[in-house]
Amino acid sequence: MHTQLFEMVYYGKGFTWTELYDMPVWLRKFYYKKTIEAKEKERKDQESLKAKKSSTPKISKPNVRPR
C-alpha cells in the first residue's frame, strides 16, 4: 500500500500523501490505474518520437570545396 501511495504522489503529482491515505480504497485504486495508464502512454509516445527522430534522414552538406 505504501509503495502505491509513494508512486502516486511522486509520479502522479496531483495528490498529497495524506489525501491518498485517507481516500477510499476503491477510489485510490481507480486513480492508481489511471496514473499507470498515463505513464505508459507517455512512455510509448516518447519511444515513438525517438523512433521517428532516428529514422528521419539527416541533411548532408553540399560537397563544395573553396579554392
C-alpha positions as CSV (number, residue, x, y, z in Angstrom):
1,M,0.0,0.0,0.0
2,H,2.7,2.5,0.9
3,T,4.5,1.8,-2.4
4,Q,1.3,2.6,-4.3
5,L,0.9,5.8,-2.3
6,F,4.5,6.8,-2.9
7,E,4.2,6.2,-6.7
8,M,1.0,8.2,-6.9
9,V,2.5,11.1,-5.0
10,Y,5.8,11.1,-6.8
11,Y,4.7,10.3,-10.4
12,G,1.1,11.5,-10.3
13,K,1.9,14.9,-9.0
14,G,-1.7,15.7,-8.1
15,F,-2.3,14.3,-4.6
16,T,-0.7,14.6,-1.3
17,W,0.2,11.6,0.7
18,T,-2.4,12.4,3.3
19,E,-5.2,12.8,0.7
20,L,-4.3,9.4,-0.8
21,Y,-4.0,7.7,2.6
22,D,-7.5,8.9,3.7
23,M,-9.1,8.2,0.3
24,P,-11.4,5.2,0.0
25,V,-9.6,2.2,-1.3
26,W,-11.8,1.8,-4.5
27,L,-11.1,5.4,-5.5
28,R,-7.4,5.2,-4.8
29,K,-7.2,2.0,-6.9
30,F,-9.0,3.9,-9.7
31,Y,-6.5,6.8,-9.6
32,Y,-3.6,4.4,-9.4
33,K,-4.8,2.6,-12.5
34,K,-5.2,5.9,-14.3
35,T,-1.7,7.0,-13.3
36,I,-0.2,3.8,-14.6
37,E,-2.1,4.2,-17.9
38,A,-1.0,7.8,-18.3
39,K,2.7,6.9,-17.6
40,E,2.6,4.0,-20.1
41,K,1.1,6.3,-22.8
42,E,3.8,8.9,-22.0
43,R,6.5,6.2,-22.4
44,K,5.1,5.0,-25.7
45,D,4.8,8.5,-27.1
46,Q,8.4,9.2,-26.2
47,E,9.5,5.9,-27.8
48,S,7.6,6.7,-31.0
49,L,9.1,10.2,-31.1
50,K,12.6,8.8,-30.6
51,A,12.0,6.2,-33.4
52,K,10.8,9.0,-35.7
53,K,13.9,11.1,-35.0
54,S,16.3,8.2,-35.6
55,S,14.5,7.2,-38.8
56,T,14.5,10.7,-40.3
57,P,17.3,11.1,-42.8
58,K,19.8,13.8,-42.0
59,I,20.5,16.5,-44.4
60,S,24.1,16.4,-45.7
61,K,26.2,19.4,-46.5
62,P,26.8,20.1,-50.2
63,N,30.1,18.9,-51.5
64,V,31.7,22.3,-52.1
65,R,35.4,23.0,-51.6
66,P,36.6,26.6,-51.5
67,R,39.7,27.4,-53.6
